[in-house]
């Protein structure tokens, strides 16, 4: 077939072949160019889309972050609320025990038990209002510490008197509460005040005053009997039958006061003993908030609202008071000094005290401990 082809035919075929190859080359170049264009378009589209998505996501993330940081961490109280609660606490603390002034309290153990029962009831109401927040058992430790300090009030009054005793324990309450919040004692977060100089000056004067109070001469009036209108009768009184707590009555019809270990002390021993008890009581009062603050600072997800720890704190107070009352009953061989007429005043005083203490929780949160403690513990 090749031999039969002429030179003209061969030339024609060669030209056709060359043309086809050229066409193929042109197609390949065009396709390559098209592919490059498609690749460039794809790359541009992907880049633009990714950039847009990234920018959108970043904007969304920024928005979410701004929304998150703008939300308050729980209930945030402004400073003026803290000052209002501090003033209210001072006023209520100052008048909480007025209802009991005209009633005989005996050795005070039964009265404290009634008082703490009323305190717990107020704590239960606060817990209900707050919507039953998470209960942290550690918050009960604060109640135990406070009640332990409070149980020493009766021997303090019997040794150095109420006036001097309250001044000493109030001063140590101030110093301990201020120092624990200022320097972060016992694992809580330190909260230095805004004006450190003024804060330090105030605490310095308070410390100096404590030294002067300790040197004050204490005069305690000893009571040897209890009037007929205040004692517990053996049978019944004008209001009907009541519990008999003592079978020993003098010829005059007055109940004899039992001798205690304090009666055997000298004047100097009473002064030293009462002063040491007052200092210890003030220290207990000053760190009673610490367990609740520790939970707020160290437990993940813990509420930052002080009112959410009121019920736990007050539960510790009632539990400790009940324990001490049972020990007291056992020590008295089941013949405790019970004064029924002190029950209602004790309930009223306990309720008032609990309201004031709840306000102190709010003041601590709004103003910080180093600021709230000097205000409330000094003025009240």
C-alpha positions as CSV (number, residue, x, y, z in Angstrom):
1,X,0.0,0.0,0.0
2,X,2.9,2.3,0.8
3,X,4.5,1.5,-2.5
4,X,1.4,2.2,-4.4
5,X,1.1,5.6,-2.6
6,X,2.5,8.4,-4.6
7,X,4.7,11.1,-3.4
8,X,1.8,13.5,-3.5
9,X,-0.2,11.2,-1.2
10,X,2.7,10.8,1.2
11,X,3.1,14.5,1.4
12,X,-0.7,15.0,2.1
13,X,-0.6,12.3,4.8
14,X,2.4,13.9,6.4
15,X,0.8,17.3,6.4
16,X,-2.4,15.9,7.9
17,X,-0.3,14.2,10.6
18,X,1.6,17.3,11.4
19,X,-1.6,19.3,11.6
20,X,-3.1,16.7,13.9
21,X,-0.1,16.9,16.2
22,X,-0.2,20.6,16.2
23,X,-3.9,20.5,17.0
24,X,-3.2,18.1,19.9
25,X,-0.5,20.4,21.1
26,X,-2.9,23.3,20.9
27,X,-5.6,21.3,22.8
28,X,-3.1,20.3,25.5
29,X,-2.0,23.8,25.9
30,X,-5.5,25.1,26.0
31,X,-6.5,22.4,28.5
32,X,-3.5,23.1,30.6
33,X,-4.4,26.7,30.5
34,X,-8.0,25.9,31.4
35,X,-6.8,23.6,34.2
36,X,-4.6,26.4,35.6
37,X,-7.5,28.8,35.4
38,X,-9.8,26.3,37.2
39,X,-7.1,25.7,39.8
40,X,-6.6,29.4,40.3
41,X,-10.4,29.9,40.6
42,X,-10.7,27.0,43.0
43,X,-7.8,28.2,45.1
44,X,-9.2,31.7,45.1
45,X,-12.6,30.4,46.1
46,X,-11.3,28.2,48.8
47,X,-9.1,30.9,50.2
48,X,-11.9,33.4,50.1
49,X,-14.3,31.0,51.7
50,X,-11.8,30.0,54.4
51,X,-10.9,33.6,55.1
52,X,-14.6,34.5,55.4
53,X,-15.3,31.5,57.6
54,X,-12.3,32.2,59.8
55,X,-13.2,35.9,60.1
56,X,-16.9,35.0,60.8
57,X,-15.8,32.4,63.4
58,X,-13.4,34.8,65.0
59,X,-16.1,37.5,65.1
60,X,-18.5,35.0,66.5
61,X,-16.0,33.9,69.1
62,X,-15.2,37.5,70.1
63,X,-18.9,38.1,70.4
64,X,-19.4,35.1,72.6
65,X,-16.4,36.1,74.7
66,X,-17.7,39.6,75.1
67,X,-21.2,38.2,76.0
68,X,-19.6,35.8,78.5
69,X,-17.5,38.4,80.2
70,X,-20.3,40.9,80.4
71,X,-22.5,38.5,82.4
72,X,-22.2,39.0,86.2
73,X,-20.7,36.0,88.1
74,X,-23.8,35.2,90.0
75,X,-25.4,38.0,92.2
76,X,-23.0,40.9,92.3
77,X,-23.8,43.5,94.9
78,X,-22.7,47.1,94.4
79,X,-20.8,48.8,97.2
80,X,-23.8,50.9,98.4
81,X,-25.7,47.7,99.1
82,X,-22.7,46.5,101.2
83,X,-22.8,49.7,103.2
84,X,-26.6,49.5,103.7
85,X,-26.2,45.9,105.0
86,X,-23.3,46.9,107.2
87,X,-25.3,49.8,108.8
88,X,-28.4,47.5,109.2
89,X,-26.3,44.8,110.8
90,X,-24.9,47.3,113.3
91,X,-28.3,48.6,114.3
92,X,-29.8,45.1,114.7
93,X,-26.8,43.7,116.5
94,X,-26.9,46.6,118.9
95,X,-30.6,45.9,119.8
96,X,-30.8,42.1,119.3
97,X,-30.6,41.3,123.0
98,X,-32.9,44.1,124.2
99,X,-35.9,41.7,124.4
100,X,-34.0,39.5,127.0
101,X,-32.9,42.4,129.2
102,X,-35.7,42.0,131.8
103,X,-35.6,38.2,132.0
104,X,-33.4,35.9,134.0
105,X,-31.2,33.7,131.8
106,X,-29.5,31.6,134.5
107,X,-26.2,30.2,133.4
108,X,-27.1,31.0,129.8
109,X,-26.7,27.5,128.3
110,X,-30.4,26.8,127.8
111,X,-30.9,30.4,126.6
112,X,-28.2,29.9,123.9
113,X,-29.9,26.7,122.7
114,X,-33.2,28.6,122.2
115,X,-31.3,31.4,120.6
116,X,-29.6,29.1,118.1
117,X,-32.8,27.3,117.3
118,X,-34.3,30.7,116.2
119,X,-31.1,31.4,114.2
120,X,-31.5,28.2,112.3
121,X,-35.1,28.9,111.5
122,X,-34.1,32.2,109.8
123,X,-31.3,30.4,108.0
124,X,-33.9,27.9,106.6
125,X,-36.1,30.8,105.3
126,X,-33.0,32.3,103.6
127,X,-32.3,28.9,102.1
128,X,-35.8,28.7,100.7
129,X,-35.7,32.2,99.3
130,X,-32.4,31.5,97.6
131,X,-33.9,28.4,95.9
132,X,-32.1,25.7,97.9
133,X,-28.4,26.3,96.8
134,X,-25.8,23.6,97.0
135,X,-25.1,22.7,100.6
136,X,-21.4,22.5,101.5
137,X,-20.7,20.7,104.9
138,X,-17.6,22.7,105.4
139,X,-19.7,25.8,105.9
140,X,-21.0,24.2,109.1
141,X,-17.5,24.5,110.5
142,X,-18.0,28.3,110.7
143,X,-21.1,27.7,112.8
144,X,-19.2,25.4,115.1
145,X,-16.4,28.0,115.6
146,X,-18.9,30.8,116.3
147,X,-20.9,28.8,118.8
148,X,-17.7,27.7,120.6
149,X,-16.8,31.3,121.0
150,X,-20.3,32.2,122.1
151,X,-20.5,29.5,124.8
152,X,-17.8,31.3,126.7
153,X,-19.8,34.4,127.2
154,X,-21.3,33.4,130.5
155,X,-18.0,32.7,132.3
156,X,-16.6,35.9,130.8
157,X,-19.5,37.9,132.2
158,X,-19.0,36.2,135.6
159,X,-15.3,37.0,135.7
160,X,-14.7,40.4,134.0
161,X,-18.2,41.6,133.4
162,X,-20.2,42.1,130.2
163,X,-18.9,45.6,129.4
164,X,-15.2,44.8,129.5
165,X,-15.6,41.3,128.1
166,X,-17.6,42.5,125.1
167,X,-15.0,45.2,124.4
168,X,-12.1,42.7,124.5
169,X,-13.8,40.1,122.4
170,X,-15.1,42.7,120.0
171,X,-11.6,44.1,119.4
172,X,-10.1,40.6,118.8
173,X,-13.0,39.8,116.5
174,X,-12.1,42.9,114.5
175,X,-8.4,42.1,114.4
176,X,-8.8,38.5,113.4
177,X,-11.5,39.1,110.8
178,X,-9.5,41.9,109.3
179,X,-6.2,40.0,109.2
180,X,-7.7,36.8,107.8
181,X,-9.2,38.7,104.9
182,X,-6.4,41.1,104.3
183,X,-3.6,38.5,104.2
184,X,-5.5,35.4,103.1
185,X,-5.2,33.3,106.2
186,X,-6.3,29.6,106.3
187,X,-6.3,29.3,102.5
188,X,-8.7,32.1,101.5
189,X,-7.9,34.7,98.9
190,X,-6.2,37.8,100.2
191,X,-8.3,41.0,99.7
192,X,-6.1,44.1,100.2
193,X,-8.2,47.3,100.7
194,X,-8.2,50.1,98.2
195,X,-6.7,52.6,100.6
196,X,-4.2,50.6,102.5
197,X,-2.9,53.5,104.6
198,X,-6.2,54.5,106.1
199,X,-7.1,50.8,106.7
200,X,-3.8,50.2,108.5
201,X,-4.2,53.4,110.7
202,X,-7.7,52.3,111.7
203,X,-6.5,48.8,112.7
204,X,-3.5,50.3,114.6
205,X,-5.8,52.5,116.7
206,X,-8.1,49.5,117.4
207,X,-5.1,47.4,118.5
208,X,-3.9,50.2,120.9
209,X,-7.4,50.5,122.3
210,X,-7.5,46.7,123.0
211,X,-4.4,47.1,125.3
212,X,-6.1,49.9,127.2
213,X,-9.3,47.8,127.6
214,X,-7.4,44.9,129.1
215,X,-5.9,47.2,131.8
216,X,-9.4,48.4,132.8
217,X,-10.4,47.3,136.3
218,X,-13.3,44.9,136.2
219,X,-16.1,45.0,138.8
220,X,-18.5,42.1,138.8
221,X,-21.5,42.2,141.0
222,X,-22.1,38.8,142.5
223,X,-25.7,37.5,142.7
224,X,-26.4,35.0,145.4
225,X,-30.1,34.4,144.7
226,X,-32.8,34.9,142.2
227,X,-36.0,36.7,142.8
228,X,-39.3,34.9,143.2
229,X,-40.7,36.5,140.0
230,X,-37.8,35.1,138.0
231,X,-37.1,31.6,139.5
232,X,-38.6,28.3,138.4
233,X,-41.1,27.1,140.9
234,X,-41.3,23.6,142.1
235,X,-44.9,23.1,141.3
236,X,-46.8,25.6,139.3
237,X,-47.0,29.4,138.8
238,X,-49.7,31.8,137.6
239,X,-49.4,30.4,134.1
240,X,-49.8,26.8,135.0
241,X,-47.5,23.8,135.4
242,X,-43.9,24.1,134.4
243,X,-40.8,22.0,134.7
244,X,-39.1,21.7,138.0
245,X,-35.3,22.1,137.8
246,X,-34.2,22.5,141.4
247,X,-35.5,20.9,144.6
248,X,-33.4,23.0,147.0
249,X,-35.0,26.2,148.2
250,X,-34.0,28.4,151.1
251,X,-36.2,29.4,154.0
252,X,-37.0,32.7,152.3
253,X,-38.5,31.0,149.3
254,X,-35.6,32.0,147.0
255,X,-33.7,29.5,144.9
256,X,-30.1,29.1,145.9
257,X,-27.4,29.7,143.3
258,X,-25.1,26.7,143.0
259,X,-21.3,27.2,143.6
260,X,-19.1,27.0,140.4
261,X,-15.4,26.8,139.8
262,X,-15.4,30.6,139.3
263,X,-16.4,31.2,142.9
264,X,-13.1,29.7,144.1
265,X,-11.0,32.1,142.0
266,X,-9.2,35.2,143.3
267,X,-9.8,38.6,141.8
268,X,-6.6,38.4,139.8
269,X,-7.3,34.8,138.6
270,X,-10.8,35.9,137.4
271,X,-9.2,38.8,135.6
272,X,-6.7,36.6,133.8
273,X,-9.2,33.9,133.1
274,X,-11.9,36.2,131.8
275,X,-9.4,38.1,129.6
276,X,-8.1,35.0,128.0
277,X,-11.6,33.7,127.4
278,X,-12.5,37.0,125.8
279,X,-9.5,36.9,123.5
280,X,-10.3,33.3,122.5
281,X,-14.0,34.2,122.0
282,X,-13.1,37.1,119.7
283,X,-10.7,35.0,117.7
284,X,-13.5,32.4,117.1
285,X,-15.9,35.2,116.1
286,X,-13.3,36.6,113.7
287,X,-12.7,33.4,111.8
288,X,-16.3,32.2,111.7
289,X,-16.7,33.4,108.1
290,X,-13.5,31.8,106.9
291,X,-14.9,28.3,106.0
292,X,-17.6,29.8,103.8
293,X,-15.1,32.1,102.1
294,X,-12.7,29.2,101.6
295,X,-15.5,27.3,99.8
296,X,-16.2,30.3,97.6
297,X,-12.5,30.7,96.7
298,X,-11.4,27.1,96.3
299,X,-14.4,25.0,95.2
300,X,-15.1,24.8,91.5
301,X,-18.5,26.1,90.6
302,X,-19.2,27.3,94.1
303,X,-21.7,30.2,94.4
304,X,-20.2,33.6,95.0
305,X,-23.2,34.8,96.9
306,X,-22.7,34.8,100.6
307,X,-26.4,34.2,101.3
308,X,-26.1,30.8,99.8
309,X,-23.9,29.7,102.8
310,X,-26.1,31.1,105.5
311,X,-28.1,27.9,106.0
312,X,-25.0,25.8,106.3
313,X,-23.4,28.2,108.7
314,X,-26.5,28.4,110.9
315,X,-26.9,24.6,110.8
316,X,-23.5,24.3,112.3
317,X,-24.5,26.8,115.0
318,X,-27.6,24.8,116.0
319,X,-25.8,21.4,115.9
320,X,-23.0,22.7,118.1
321,X,-25.3,24.4,120.5
322,X,-27.3,21.2,120.8
323,X,-24.2,19.2,121.5
324,X,-23.1,21.6,124.2
325,X,-26.5,21.6,125.7
326,X,-26.5,17.8,125.9
327,X,-23.1,17.8,127.5
328,X,-24.4,20.4,130.0
329,X,-27.5,18.3,130.8
330,X,-25.2,15.3,131.4
331,X,-22.9,17.3,133.6
332,X,-25.9,18.6,135.6
333,X,-27.2,15.0,136.0
334,X,-30.3,15.8,133.9
335,X,-31.2,18.8,136.1
336,X,-30.4,21.7,133.8
337,X,-31.3,25.3,134.7
338,X,-34.3,26.0,132.5
339,X,-36.0,29.3,132.4
340,X,-39.3,29.2,130.4
341,X,-39.8,32.9,130.5
342,X,-36.6,33.3,128.5
343,X,-37.8,31.2,125.6
344,X,-39.9,33.8,123.7
345,X,-37.3,36.6,124.2
346,X,-34.6,34.2,123.1
347,X,-36.5,33.4,119.9
348,X,-36.9,37.1,119.1
349,X,-33.3,37.8,119.8
350,X,-32.1,34.9,117.8
351,X,-34.2,35.9,114.8
352,X,-32.9,39.5,115.0
353,X,-29.3,38.3,115.3
354,X,-29.7,36.0,112.3
355,X,-31.0,38.8,110.1
356,X,-28.1,41.0,111.1
357,X,-25.6,38.2,110.5
358,X,-27.1,37.5,107.1
359,X,-26.5,41.1,106.2
360,X,-22.9,40.7,107.3
361,X,-22.5,38.0,104.7
362,X,-23.6,40.4,102.0
363,X,-21.4,43.2,103.4
364,X,-18.4,40.9,103.3
365,X,-19.1,40.2,99.6
366,X,-19.8,43.7,98.5
367,X,-17.1,45.5,100.5
368,X,-14.6,42.7,101.2
369,X,-13.8,41.4,104.7
370,X,-11.0,43.9,105.6
371,X,-13.5,46.7,105.1
372,X,-16.8,45.2,106.4
373,X,-15.3,43.7,109.6
374,X,-14.0,47.0,111.1
375,X,-17.2,48.7,110.3
376,X,-19.6,46.1,111.8
377,X,-17.5,44.7,114.7
378,X,-16.4,48.1,115.9
379,X,-19.6,50.1,115.8
380,X,-21.9,47.3,116.9
